[in-house]
């Protein structure tokens, strides 16, 4: 069972930046598809970004539009989400997700994998 711990959330003004981190333990990190999801207030959980096992490929939710970058450091068992040009509508609880034994085509699905406890991101206008 993979354990995930997110950090880096907080309060930021619109146009600002935050960097989220997620450290994994209890599994072989380089075998895990990693992703970030978020749950805005009153809405369903949605896919934000995903990255392949070696970091070569990434994909993003349509709303990201070049503002966020996902990356990983397998030597540190950590995945990051750099968020720039933040908007009030980015306010949400952000969750780290780890998938083992899944294909790249499933990275955006919230139906599989292990989850962290979430970190709150609040963007003020």
Backbone bond lengths (Angstrom), bond angles and torsions (degrees), N, CA, C in turn:
res aa  C-N    CA-C-N  psi(-1)  N-CA   C-N-CA  omega(-1)  CA-C   N-CA-C  phi
1 X - - - 1.446 - - 1.531 109.57 -
2 X 1.313 115.02 125.37 1.455 120.36 -179.43 1.522 109.59 -85.25
3 X 1.319 116.02 133.70 1.462 121.21 173.43 1.524 108.87 -106.29
4 X 1.325 115.40 138.66 1.459 121.64 -176.72 1.517 109.42 -127.70
5 X 1.323 116.04 135.60 1.458 120.97 178.75 1.524 108.44 -129.37
6 X 1.333 115.62 116.49 1.457 121.09 179.10 1.527 110.52 -91.98
7 X 1.317 114.89 154.37 1.456 121.44 174.35 1.520 108.77 -154.08
8 X 1.325 115.64 166.25 1.454 119.74 174.29 1.513 115.48 105.53
9 X 1.318 117.64 -5.24 1.455 119.38 178.61 1.522 111.11 -71.61
10 X 1.328 115.93 173.10 1.448 120.10 178.31 1.505 111.75 162.27
11 X 1.316 114.94 -165.74 1.465 123.01 179.91 1.522 109.10 -102.92
12 X 1.318 116.07 130.32 1.459 120.79 -179.29 1.517 108.67 -142.91
13 X 1.312 116.25 151.66 1.463 120.08 177.15 1.519 110.43 -79.77
14 X 1.304 115.60 155.28 1.458 120.38 176.51 1.528 110.18 -55.19
15 X 1.329 114.90 137.39 1.452 121.05 -176.43 1.512 113.81 91.78
16 X 1.323 116.92 -10.94 1.451 121.30 -178.66 1.519 112.93 -83.55
17 X 1.324 114.83 -173.88 1.466 121.78 -176.23 1.522 111.05 -132.26
18 X 1.307 114.58 152.72 1.455 122.48 171.48 1.524 108.43 -143.05
19 X 1.322 115.73 152.54 1.450 121.04 174.58 1.515 108.48 -123.45
20 X 1.308 115.92 116.09 1.449 121.79 176.56 1.518 110.05 -91.63
21 X 1.318 115.56 145.88 1.459 122.02 175.99 1.518 109.03 -126.15
22 X 1.306 115.12 151.64 1.467 121.23 176.58 1.521 107.37 -141.75
23 X 1.311 115.55 117.43 1.466 120.51 178.75 1.525 109.38 -103.09
24 X 1.311 115.37 132.53 1.456 121.72 -177.96 1.523 110.98 -107.20
25 X 1.310 115.32 149.34 1.459 121.56 174.29 1.521 108.58 -146.40
26 X 1.326 115.78 160.35 1.448 119.79 175.98 1.507 114.92 88.13
27 X 1.309 117.65 8.34 1.443 120.78 178.56 1.516 109.87 -154.95
28 X 1.331 115.54 176.33 1.460 119.82 176.14 1.521 107.23 -89.19
29 X 1.294 116.51 105.17 1.467 121.53 -169.32 1.518 112.02 -58.81
30 X 1.307 116.57 -39.89 1.466 120.00 -176.43 1.534 112.24 -68.59
31 X 1.324 118.01 -10.01 1.461 122.10 176.06 1.533 112.93 -94.49
32 X 1.312 116.52 1.39 1.452 121.19 -173.57 1.520 112.15 -104.58
33 X 1.335 115.13 132.40 1.458 120.34 164.23 1.516 106.61 -75.60
34 X 1.322 117.11 130.95 1.459 120.07 -177.95 1.526 110.85 -115.72
35 X 1.316 114.20 146.92 1.450 118.01 -179.51 1.515 111.86 -152.27
36 X 1.301 114.54 166.69 1.465 123.13 173.60 1.524 108.12 -123.04
37 X 1.307 114.81 136.91 1.460 123.13 173.76 1.529 107.46 -126.65
38 X 1.308 115.02 168.16 1.455 118.34 175.62 1.527 110.00 -145.88
39 X 1.337 114.70 155.04 1.461 120.68 174.84 1.510 107.92 -125.66
40 X 1.334 117.32 102.01 1.475 120.07 175.49 1.523 109.82 -68.62
41 X 1.315 118.53 159.70 1.464 120.97 -179.38 1.525 111.31 -56.66
42 X 1.330 116.37 126.80 1.452 121.39 176.35 1.509 115.57 74.14
43 X 1.336 117.26 9.33 1.467 120.07 -177.68 1.520 110.81 -123.46
44 X 1.336 114.44 171.24 1.454 120.40 178.17 1.543 110.36 -78.43
45 X 1.319 114.11 160.66 1.456 119.52 175.15 1.521 109.32 -65.97
46 X 1.342 116.99 137.36 1.452 120.82 -178.62 1.523 110.88 -132.11
47 X 1.319 114.11 153.65 1.458 121.36 -178.93 1.521 110.46 -74.54
48 X 1.325 116.22 134.53 1.459 121.83 177.13 1.521 111.21 -107.39
49 X 1.333 116.54 -53.66 1.464 119.58 -175.97 1.519 109.67 -161.46
50 X 1.325 115.76 153.15 1.455 121.52 175.89 1.514 110.37 -142.02
51 X 1.332 115.81 156.90 1.460 120.46 -177.04 1.522 109.15 -143.30
52 X 1.337 115.60 143.15 1.459 120.12 -179.51 1.527 111.81 -73.13
53 X 1.324 114.51 172.40 1.455 122.59 -172.66 1.538 112.20 -57.34
54 X 1.323 116.16 -38.37 1.464 118.86 -177.93 1.529 112.60 -102.23
55 X 1.324 116.63 4.82 1.458 120.63 178.79 1.506 115.17 80.56
56 X 1.331 117.02 7.95 1.462 119.09 -174.20 1.529 111.92 -74.22
57 X 1.320 116.42 -34.78 1.463 119.43 -177.21 1.520 110.32 -124.37
58 X 1.319 114.90 149.87 1.450 120.67 176.92 1.521 108.56 -142.94
59 X 1.316 115.44 159.70 1.456 120.77 174.35 1.508 108.62 -144.57
60 X 1.346 115.18 158.25 1.454 120.42 -172.15 1.515 111.24 -137.11
61 X 1.332 114.45 154.71 1.447 119.21 171.40 1.520 110.35 -65.52
62 X 1.315 116.00 153.51 1.465 120.88 -175.12 1.525 112.24 -59.31
63 X 1.304 117.85 -30.37 1.461 120.61 -174.88 1.529 112.14 -74.69
64 X 1.337 117.61 -14.21 1.460 120.31 -175.34 1.534 111.19 -66.80
65 X 1.318 116.59 -45.62 1.473 122.12 174.14 1.527 113.43 49.13
66 X 1.330 115.71 47.18 1.458 120.81 174.01 1.513 115.58 80.26
67 X 1.315 118.29 4.14 1.468 120.11 -176.28 1.523 113.54 -87.11
68 X 1.338 117.21 -25.46 1.466 121.77 -175.99 1.526 110.27 -113.30
69 X 1.336 115.43 151.66 1.457 121.14 175.36 1.516 109.23 -135.39
70 X 1.319 116.22 126.09 1.454 121.22 174.83 1.518 108.88 -97.87
71 X 1.323 116.06 142.11 1.460 121.32 177.68 1.524 108.49 -149.62
72 X 1.316 116.10 167.79 1.453 119.34 178.90 1.521 110.55 -145.95
73 X 1.322 114.85 151.98 1.452 122.78 172.96 1.527 107.04 -123.62
74 X 1.320 116.54 100.42 1.459 119.51 -177.05 1.528 111.78 -64.46
75 X 1.309 117.48 -29.12 1.470 120.17 179.30 1.526 111.58 -68.11
76 X 1.332 116.48 -21.82 1.462 121.42 179.84 1.523 112.21 -109.15
77 X 1.334 117.15 3.87 1.470 121.17 -178.95 1.532 111.29 53.85
78 X 1.303 116.34 40.01 1.457 120.70 -171.81 1.524 111.27 -133.57
79 X 1.325 114.50 139.54 1.461 121.75 172.25 1.518 107.42 -118.05
80 X 1.330 115.60 146.36 1.454 121.84 -176.37 1.524 110.48 -122.48
81 X 1.320 114.66 156.69 1.462 120.59 169.96 1.520 107.21 -135.33
82 X 1.324 114.85 106.83 1.458 120.71 175.69 1.522 107.88 -87.34
83 X 1.319 116.51 122.40 1.459 121.29 -177.08 1.523 109.03 -118.55
84 X 1.302 115.91 119.21 1.458 122.58 179.00 1.522 109.91 -116.91
85 X 1.326 115.95 165.19 1.470 122.20 178.21 1.523 110.94 49.84
86 X 1.307 116.22 47.69 1.462 120.62 -175.84 1.516 111.18 -66.16
87 X 1.323 114.22 145.88 1.458 122.43 -179.82 1.524 109.51 -119.94
88 X 1.320 118.01 157.23 1.471 119.10 176.96 1.528 112.67 -55.39
89 X 1.318 118.08 -32.62 1.467 120.30 179.59 1.523 113.14 -71.98
90 X 1.339 117.88 -6.11 1.460 121.00 172.97 1.526 111.92 -82.61
91 X 1.323 116.97 -5.01 1.457 120.83 177.57 1.524 110.01 -59.83
92 X 1.330 116.01 125.39 1.465 120.92 -175.33 1.515 108.88 -177.02
93 X 1.312 115.03 169.03 1.452 121.11 164.75 1.531 106.67 -89.70
94 X 1.311 116.12 126.35 1.456 121.78 -177.77 1.528 109.11 -102.36
95 X 1.328 114.94 132.06 1.452 121.75 -176.24 1.522 110.72 -119.78
96 X 1.297 115.33 139.87 1.457 122.45 172.28 1.528 108.68 -89.38
97 X 1.313 115.67 143.36 1.466 121.07 -178.35 1.515 109.59 -133.95
98 X 1.314 115.83 137.19 1.463 121.38 178.77 1.519 109.35 -126.31
99 X 1.303 116.11 129.78 1.463 121.16 -179.83 1.526 109.46 -122.36
100 X 1.319 115.50 125.97 1.450 121.04 172.18 1.520 108.44 -108.60
101 X 1.311 117.80 151.76 1.464 121.99 177.29 1.531 112.90 56.07
102 X 1.316 116.26 36.79 1.458 121.40 177.04 1.520 108.47 -128.64
103 X 1.311 114.89 155.97 1.460 119.21 -179.50 1.523 110.71 -87.02
104 X 1.311 115.74 162.52 1.447 121.63 178.55 1.535 110.65 -58.51
105 X 1.292 117.49 -33.28 1.456 120.78 179.78 1.515 114.05 -64.33
106 X 1.324 117.50 -13.64 1.467 121.43 -178.73 1.522 112.37 -102.25
107 X 1.303 117.69 3.84 1.470 119.60 -172.87 1.518 111.88 -61.91
108 X 1.320 118.05 -30.32 1.463 121.34 -176.26 1.522 113.46 -88.83
109 X 1.316 116.94 -0.19 1.458 119.77 -179.08 1.514 110.60 -83.97
110 X 1.354 117.38 131.13 1.469 119.44 175.97 1.520 113.03 -81.72
111 X 1.324 117.15 3.69 1.465 120.55 -172.81 1.517 113.50 -83.57
112 X 1.322 117.96 -12.45 1.460 119.60 -172.98 1.509 111.60 -127.91
113 X 1.335 115.70 158.97 1.448 121.40 168.44 1.509 114.69 98.45
114 X 1.315 114.24 -178.07 1.455 123.41 179.16 1.527 109.09 -101.18
115 X 1.342 114.45 152.78 1.466 120.37 -175.59 1.516 111.37 -126.67
116 X 1.320 115.15 147.57 1.441 120.31 168.92 1.520 110.70 -82.89
117 X 1.321 115.43 -178.02 1.461 120.34 -176.95 1.524 112.04 -81.99
118 X 1.321 116.53 -14.47 1.453 121.27 178.21 1.515 112.08 95.30
119 X 1.326 114.90 152.60 1.462 121.44 176.30 1.531 107.96 -134.84
120 X 1.314 115.84 134.24 1.456 120.92 -174.96 1.533 110.75 -81.45
121 X 1.317 115.60 130.82 1.459 122.67 172.22 1.523 107.46 -118.43
122 X 1.319 115.90 123.42 1.457 121.10 178.86 1.525 109.03 -123.71
123 X 1.321 115.78 124.18 1.463 121.31 -179.04 1.524 107.91 -113.09
124 X 1.314 115.70 118.35 1.462 120.07 -179.08 1.527 110.38 -92.55
125 X 1.313 115.36 149.48 1.471 120.21 -178.39 1.517 111.50 -89.69
